[in-house]
């Protein structure tokens, strides 16, 4: 599990759903949760928050112009690749902290990912969990 620390920047609520925009070491990340400021006390602008997402929910992009619908983008550098037969594990060093990603080994080969290479970690808004 990836766990980063951030602060709540803004809240956009509709009924029971809230899109929470966070500042995580200068990166703007979003999470959509089934809560609102009336149902949980931690949803307050400025509050510190833990941002969590699974290694299997990280998409790794290579290159500077990645045209996809994912809002959550964290730039970093690959520091470690552990390649298995089917799956590979990457460690990406970012200003927000170390991010672990699990990809198919075929994808690592296809993208020719190497340690020391700059990449972007992308995570869907629906896959980011929050905790006090």
N, CA, C and O of each residue as an XYZ file, in Angstrom:
528
protein
N       0.856     -1.176      0.000
C       0.000      0.000      0.000
C       0.901      1.239      0.000
O       1.832      1.342      0.799
N       0.613      2.165     -0.898
C       1.300      3.457     -0.916
C       0.595      4.387      0.061
O      -0.631      4.504      0.032
N       1.356      5.047      0.920
C       0.789      6.002      1.876
C       1.602      7.284      1.793
O       2.804      7.292      2.058
N       0.926      8.373      1.420
C       1.547      9.688      1.318
C       0.821     10.636      2.262
O      -0.308     10.363      2.670
N       1.460     11.744      2.610
C       0.834     12.739      3.486
C       0.529     13.996      2.694
O       1.317     14.434      1.856
N      -0.635     14.568      2.980
C      -1.029     15.784      2.288
C      -1.974     16.609      3.124
O      -2.205     16.325      4.300
N      -2.524     17.646      2.496
C      -3.504     18.524      3.129
C      -4.665     18.733      2.175
O      -4.488     18.738      0.957
N      -5.855     18.904      2.734
C      -7.048     19.130      1.927
C      -7.037     20.574      1.417
O      -6.939     21.520      2.199
N      -7.141     20.728      0.079
C      -7.169     22.059     -0.552
C      -8.585     22.531     -0.844
O      -8.915     23.700     -0.640
N      -9.430     21.603     -1.329
C     -10.802     22.009     -1.646
C     -11.717     20.797     -1.611
O     -11.276     19.651     -1.689
N     -13.013     21.091     -1.489
C     -14.050     20.070     -1.426
C     -15.153     20.448     -2.409
O     -15.606     21.592     -2.426
N     -15.580     19.496     -3.220
C     -16.683     19.709     -4.142
C     -17.699     18.612     -3.864
O     -17.487     17.451     -4.215
N     -18.803     18.989     -3.233
C     -19.772     18.009     -2.741
C     -21.069     18.063     -3.540
O     -21.557     19.134     -3.901
N     -21.612     16.875     -3.804
C     -22.930     16.739     -4.400
C     -23.594     15.556     -3.720
O     -23.223     14.404     -3.948
N     -24.577     15.850     -2.883
C     -25.249     14.787     -2.138
C     -24.286     14.093     -1.193
O     -23.672     14.739     -0.344
N     -24.151     12.780     -1.334
C     -23.262     12.005     -0.459
C     -21.842     11.893     -0.998
O     -20.968     11.355     -0.318
N     -21.593     12.393     -2.214
C     -20.266     12.283     -2.824
C     -19.476     13.578     -2.671
O     -20.031     14.674     -2.746
N     -18.163     13.430     -2.453
C     -17.279     14.587     -2.369
C     -16.011     14.301     -3.148
O     -15.371     13.268     -2.950
N     -15.649     15.219     -4.033
C     -14.324     15.173     -4.648
C     -13.423     16.033     -3.778
O     -13.649     17.232     -3.615
N     -12.402     15.400     -3.224
C     -11.461     16.061     -2.331
C     -10.190     16.330     -3.126
O      -9.571     15.405     -3.652
N      -9.801     17.610     -3.210
C      -8.542     17.971     -3.861
C      -7.506     18.168     -2.776
O      -7.738     18.867     -1.790
N      -6.347     17.533     -2.974
C      -5.308     17.499     -1.954
C      -4.006     18.077     -2.486
O      -3.718     17.996     -3.680
N      -3.232     18.654     -1.593
C      -1.856     19.032     -1.916
C      -0.953     17.999     -1.249
O      -0.930     17.873     -0.025
N      -0.216     17.271     -2.067
C       0.720     16.270     -1.563
C       2.109     16.670     -2.064
O       2.510     16.323     -3.174
N       2.824     17.402     -1.224
C       4.186     17.868     -1.556
C       4.236     18.584     -2.902
O       5.154     18.367     -3.693
N       3.248     19.436     -3.158
C       3.220     20.218     -4.390
C       2.458     19.570     -5.533
O       2.210     20.217     -6.551
N       2.081     18.307     -5.387
C       1.273     17.636     -6.403
C      -0.199     17.757     -6.014
O      -0.561     17.543     -4.857
N      -1.035     18.098     -6.976
C      -2.472     18.179     -6.740
C      -3.088     16.825     -7.083
O      -3.055     16.386     -8.233
N      -3.652     16.167     -6.060
C      -4.298     14.871     -6.254
C      -5.764     14.978     -5.884
O      -6.148     15.812     -5.064
N      -6.587     14.124     -6.495
C      -8.022     14.118     -6.207
C      -8.468     12.725     -5.799
O      -7.969     11.712     -6.288
N      -9.435     12.716     -4.878
C     -10.068     11.479     -4.449
C     -11.566     11.720     -4.387
O     -12.006     12.779     -3.939
N     -12.348     10.754     -4.829
C     -13.795     10.867     -4.676
C     -14.216      9.877     -3.597
O     -13.868      8.697     -3.646
N     -14.967     10.375     -2.627
C     -15.375      9.535     -1.505
C     -16.882      9.612     -1.292
O     -17.529     10.580     -1.692
N     -17.429      8.581     -0.657
C     -18.863      8.535     -0.367
C     -19.064      9.059      1.049
O     -19.490      8.330      1.945
N     -18.756     10.312      1.226
C     -18.928     11.058      2.478
C     -19.046     12.526      2.097
O     -18.812     12.902      0.948
N     -19.409     13.344      3.063
C     -19.409     14.785      2.851
C     -19.048     15.466      4.174
O     -18.988     14.796      5.205
N     -18.808     16.778      4.169
C     -18.392     17.444      5.407
C     -19.382     17.316      6.563
O     -18.998     17.492      7.719
N     -20.645     17.015      6.274
C     -21.621     16.838      7.345
C     -21.530     15.448      7.990
O     -21.948     15.266      9.133
N     -20.983     14.471      7.256
C     -20.953     13.099      7.773
C     -19.617     12.694      8.390
O     -19.571     11.751      9.181
N     -18.528     13.387      8.046
C     -17.215     13.088      8.652
C     -16.493     14.388      8.995
O     -16.499     15.341      8.215
N     -15.885     14.413     10.148
C     -15.259     15.649     10.637
C     -13.932     15.976      9.976
O     -13.524     17.137      9.987
N     -13.241     15.000      9.401
C     -11.923     15.280      8.834
C     -11.989     16.029      7.506
O     -10.965     16.527      7.040
N     -13.165     16.124      6.883
C     -13.286     16.842      5.613
C     -13.382     18.340      5.850
O     -14.462     18.928      5.797
N     -12.230     18.944      6.113
C     -12.122     20.381      6.337
C     -10.908     20.886      5.562
O      -9.841     20.274      5.602
N     -11.073     21.990      4.867
C      -9.967     22.578      4.113
C      -8.811     22.876      5.064
O      -8.999     23.452      6.136
N      -7.614     22.472      4.648
C      -6.413     22.671      5.450
C      -6.048     21.484      6.324
O      -4.913     21.394      6.790
N      -6.985     20.570      6.558
C      -6.703     19.416      7.417
C      -5.626     18.522      6.806
O      -5.616     18.289      5.597
N      -4.716     18.022      7.650
C      -3.763     17.020      7.167
C      -4.488     15.693      6.938
O      -5.459     15.374      7.624
N      -4.001     14.933      5.969
C      -4.677     13.699      5.591
C      -3.660     12.702      5.044
O      -2.648     13.093      4.462
N      -3.933     11.423      5.231
C      -3.128     10.387      4.595
C      -3.807      9.984      3.297
O      -5.024      9.807      3.245
N      -3.010      9.844      2.259
C      -3.474      9.474      0.934
C      -2.954      8.063      0.663
O      -1.748      7.823      0.720
N      -3.860      7.132      0.370
C      -3.459      5.733      0.209
C      -3.987      5.162     -1.102
O      -5.110      5.447     -1.515
N      -3.147      4.347     -1.747
C      -3.567      3.625     -2.938
C      -2.674      2.402     -3.113
O      -1.503      2.398     -2.736
N      -3.268      1.369     -3.697
C      -2.567      0.096     -3.881
C      -1.528      0.192     -4.998
O      -1.671      0.984     -5.930
N      -0.487     -0.624     -4.889
C       0.553     -0.689     -5.916
C      -0.020     -1.105     -7.266
O       0.470     -0.686     -8.315
N      -1.056     -1.927     -7.230
C      -1.670     -2.415     -8.464
C      -2.553     -1.365     -9.140
O      -3.011     -1.575    -10.263
N      -2.792     -0.250     -8.472
C      -3.624      0.818     -9.038
C      -2.796      1.929     -9.679
O      -3.348      2.922    -10.152
N      -1.481      1.764     -9.696
C      -0.593      2.773    -10.277
C      -0.333      2.433    -11.743
O       0.092      1.325    -12.069
N      -0.592      3.391    -12.612
C      -0.262      3.290    -14.030
C       1.028      4.088    -14.210
O       1.159      5.187    -13.672
N       1.968      3.545    -14.954
C       3.233      4.241    -15.162
C       3.276      4.756    -16.590
O       3.118      3.998    -17.547
N       3.494      6.062    -16.713
C       3.590      6.684    -18.021
C       5.011      7.152    -18.289
O       5.730      7.566    -17.380
N       5.395      7.078    -19.543
C       6.745      7.477    -19.957
C       6.602      8.598    -20.976
O       5.783      8.509    -21.890
N       7.384      9.640    -20.824
C       7.295     10.777    -21.733
C       6.580     11.925    -21.058
O       5.919     11.742    -20.037
N       6.712     13.108    -21.628
C       6.186     14.306    -20.959
C       4.753     14.658    -21.326
O       4.124     15.439    -20.613
N       4.215     14.116    -22.406
C       2.861     14.485    -22.828
C       1.988     13.241    -22.900
O       1.791     12.660    -23.967
N       1.468     12.845    -21.741
C       0.644     11.647    -21.657
C      -0.821     12.093    -21.716
O      -1.332     12.681    -20.762
N      -1.489     11.815    -22.829
C      -2.867     12.252    -23.010
C      -3.823     11.150    -22.568
O      -4.206     10.289    -23.361
N      -4.205     11.188    -21.289
C      -5.187     10.262    -20.733
C      -6.071     11.042    -19.767
O      -5.762     12.182    -19.421
N      -7.157     10.436    -19.337
C      -8.126     11.133    -18.492
C      -7.776     11.108    -16.999
O      -8.552     11.615    -16.189
N      -6.659     10.546    -16.622
C      -6.293     10.463    -15.205
C      -5.796     11.812    -14.695
O      -4.847     12.375    -15.240
N      -6.445     12.331    -13.643
C      -6.054     13.622    -13.062
C      -4.826     13.511    -12.167
O      -4.020     14.439    -12.098
N      -4.682     12.392    -11.487
C      -3.630     12.250    -10.482
C      -2.326     11.810    -11.137
O      -2.178     10.665    -11.565
N      -1.382     12.752    -11.204
C      -0.096     12.520    -11.867
C       1.026     12.955    -10.933
O       1.043     14.084    -10.444
N       1.955     12.045    -10.696
C       3.079     12.343     -9.814
C       4.365     11.995    -10.560
O       4.622     10.827    -10.853
N       5.160     13.003    -10.863
C       6.417     12.795    -11.571
C       7.478     12.261    -10.629
O       7.540     12.647     -9.461
N       8.314     11.370    -11.146
C       9.397     10.820    -10.352
C      10.401     10.097    -11.214
O      10.366     10.174    -12.442
N      11.294      9.392    -10.552
C      12.362      8.644    -11.227
C      12.342      7.209    -10.701
O      12.247      6.988     -9.494
N      12.433      6.242    -11.603
C      12.502      4.839    -11.192
C      13.821      4.609    -10.476
O      14.886      4.911    -11.013
N      13.752      4.073     -9.258
C      14.982      3.762     -8.525
C      15.248      2.263     -8.467
O      16.379      1.832     -8.236
N      14.192      1.466     -8.678
C      14.376      0.022     -8.568
C      13.323     -0.700     -9.393
O      12.157     -0.306     -9.414
N      13.746     -1.764    -10.075
C      12.822     -2.640    -10.793
C      13.148     -4.071    -10.392
O      14.289     -4.516    -10.514
N      12.132     -4.789     -9.911
C      12.270     -6.214     -9.617
C      11.378     -6.939    -10.615
O      10.153     -6.928    -10.496
N      12.006     -7.561    -11.590
C      11.252     -8.170    -12.688
C      11.013     -9.640    -12.429
O      11.948    -10.404    -12.189
N       9.746    -10.032    -12.480
C       9.362    -11.428    -12.352
C       8.919    -11.973    -13.695
O       8.982    -11.279    -14.709
N       8.476    -13.204    -13.695
C       8.032    -13.838    -14.935
C       6.790    -13.129    -15.476
O       6.736    -12.800    -16.661
N       5.791    -12.891    -14.619
C       4.547    -12.255    -15.049
C       4.415    -10.810    -14.595
O       3.954     -9.954    -15.350
N       4.822    -10.539    -13.356
C       4.671     -9.206    -12.784
C       6.015     -8.631    -12.383
O       6.949     -9.357    -12.042
N       6.091     -7.308    -12.433
C       7.289     -6.599    -11.995
C       6.894     -5.532    -10.993
O       5.794     -4.982    -11.037
N       7.822     -5.254    -10.089
C       7.614     -4.233     -9.068
C       8.572     -3.085     -9.329
O       9.765     -3.297     -9.548
N       8.041     -1.863     -9.304
C       8.855     -0.668     -9.494
C       8.798      0.180     -8.244
O       7.771      0.231     -7.568
N       9.892      0.842     -7.936
C       9.924      1.875     -6.905
C      10.210      3.173     -7.643
O      11.190      3.280     -8.380
N       9.341      4.158     -7.437
C       9.484      5.459     -8.081
C       9.725      6.490     -6.984
O       8.911      6.634     -6.072
N      10.829      7.197     -7.071
C      11.162      8.231     -6.092
C      10.548      9.546     -6.562
O      10.852     10.016     -7.658
N       9.680     10.146     -5.734
C       9.013     11.399     -6.079
C       9.184     12.394     -4.936
O       9.613     12.026     -3.843
N       8.846     13.648     -5.194
C       8.868     14.669     -4.131
C       7.833     14.371     -3.058
O       7.960     14.838     -1.926
N       6.811     13.598     -3.406
C       5.759     13.232     -2.447
C       6.149     12.021     -1.607
O       5.491     11.729     -0.608
N       7.204     11.315     -1.994
C       7.638     10.103     -1.310
C       7.816      8.978     -2.307
O       7.591      9.157     -3.504
N       8.213      7.835     -1.821
C       8.408      6.673     -2.690
C       7.052      6.060     -3.034
O       6.196      5.882     -2.166
N       6.875      5.743     -4.304
C       5.647      5.108     -4.778
C       6.018      3.754     -5.350
O       6.949      3.631     -6.145
N       5.272      2.734     -4.930
C       5.461      1.384     -5.459
C       4.394      1.131     -6.520
O       3.233      1.508     -6.357
N       4.809      0.488     -7.606
C       3.881      0.131     -8.677
C       4.107     -1.317     -9.063
O       5.242     -1.790     -9.114
N       3.017     -2.015     -9.333
C       3.091     -3.382     -9.836
C       2.534     -3.379    -11.252
O       1.378     -3.023    -11.478
N       3.376     -3.783    -12.207
C       3.008     -3.817    -13.624
C       3.259     -5.213    -14.166
O       3.952     -6.017    -13.543
N       2.694     -5.494    -15.325
C       3.072     -6.743    -15.976
C       4.511     -6.608    -16.453
O       4.949     -5.526    -16.845
N       5.226     -7.697    -16.416
C       6.611     -7.679    -16.900
C       6.652     -7.351    -18.388
O       7.609     -6.748    -18.875
N       5.612     -7.750    -19.099
C       5.519     -7.417    -20.527
C       5.481     -5.904    -20.734
O       6.114     -5.391    -21.656
N       4.747     -5.188    -19.886
C       4.680     -3.729    -20.000
C       6.033     -3.079    -19.710
O       6.430     -2.129    -20.385
N       6.738     -3.597    -18.699
C       8.063     -3.060    -18.367
C       8.994     -3.230    -19.564
O       9.757     -2.321    -19.894
N       8.933     -4.386    -20.212
C       9.766     -4.633    -21.390
C       9.329     -3.761    -22.557
O      10.165     -3.154    -23.226
N       8.026     -3.694    -22.806
C       7.489     -2.919    -23.928
C       7.868     -1.440    -23.824
O       8.214     -0.814    -24.826
N       7.801     -0.880    -22.602
C       8.159      0.533    -22.389
C       9.658      0.730    -22.197
O      10.134      1.862    -22.114
N      10.406     -0.380    -22.124
C      11.851     -0.341    -21.896
C      12.178      0.499    -20.659
O      13.052      1.366    -20.688
N      11.449      0.216    -19.568
C      11.658      0.954    -18.325
C      12.978      0.526    -17.690
O      13.313     -0.657    -17.637
N      13.720      1.535    -17.205
C      15.030      1.305    -16.614
C      15.186      2.148    -15.352
O      14.604      3.229    -15.264
N      15.965      1.673    -14.368
C      16.281      2.521    -13.209
C      16.955      3.815    -13.671
O      17.748      3.819    -14.612
N      16.622      4.906    -12.991
C      17.162      6.217    -13.333
C      16.332      6.980    -14.343
O      16.622      8.138    -14.645
N      15.297      6.336    -14.868
C      14.470      6.944    -15.904
C      13.314      7.736    -15.295
O      12.658      7.263    -14.367
N      13.061      8.948    -15.816
C      11.899      9.712    -15.334
C      10.595      9.108    -15.870
O      10.503      8.725    -17.036
N       9.593      9.034    -14.988
C       8.274      8.520    -15.347
C       7.216      9.323    -14.596
O       7.535     10.135    -13.728
N       5.970      9.085    -14.939
C       4.846      9.677    -14.226
C       3.981      8.551    -13.681
O       3.560      7.660    -14.418
N       3.721      8.604    -12.365
C       2.797      7.665    -11.735
C       1.402      8.268    -11.833
O       1.196      9.422    -11.459
N       0.452      7.497    -12.331
C      -0.923      7.961    -12.499
C      -1.856      7.058    -11.707
O      -1.705      5.837    -11.713
N      -2.830      7.670    -11.021
C      -3.776      6.896    -10.209
C      -5.181      7.472    -10.425
O      -5.375      8.687    -10.380
N      -6.152      6.591    -10.657
C      -7.537      7.036    -10.831
C      -8.068      7.672     -9.544
O      -7.727      7.246     -8.440
N      -8.892      8.680     -9.701
C      -9.514      9.379     -8.580
C     -10.304      8.422     -7.697
O     -10.349      8.599     -6.480
N     -10.919      7.421     -8.289
C     -11.733      6.473     -7.544
C     -10.894      5.464     -6.752
O     -11.444      4.725     -5.935
N      -9.583      5.418     -6.975
C      -8.724      4.441     -6.319
C      -7.934      5.028     -5.136
O      -7.204      4.304     -4.460
N      -8.077      6.314     -4.893
C      -7.355      6.943     -3.785
C      -8.254      6.966     -2.546
O      -9.372      7.479     -2.569
N      -7.723      6.391     -1.469
C      -8.433      6.363     -0.185
C      -7.825      7.414      0.729
O      -6.645      7.746      0.616
N      -8.648      7.936      1.639
C      -8.177      8.943      2.593
C      -8.330      8.446      4.016
O      -9.227      7.664      4.332
N      -7.432      8.917      4.867
C      -7.479      8.557      6.281
C      -6.909      9.712      7.086
O      -6.012     10.425      6.635
N      -7.451      9.881      8.295
C      -6.926     10.928      9.175
C      -5.555     10.597      9.650
O      -4.958     11.369     10.401
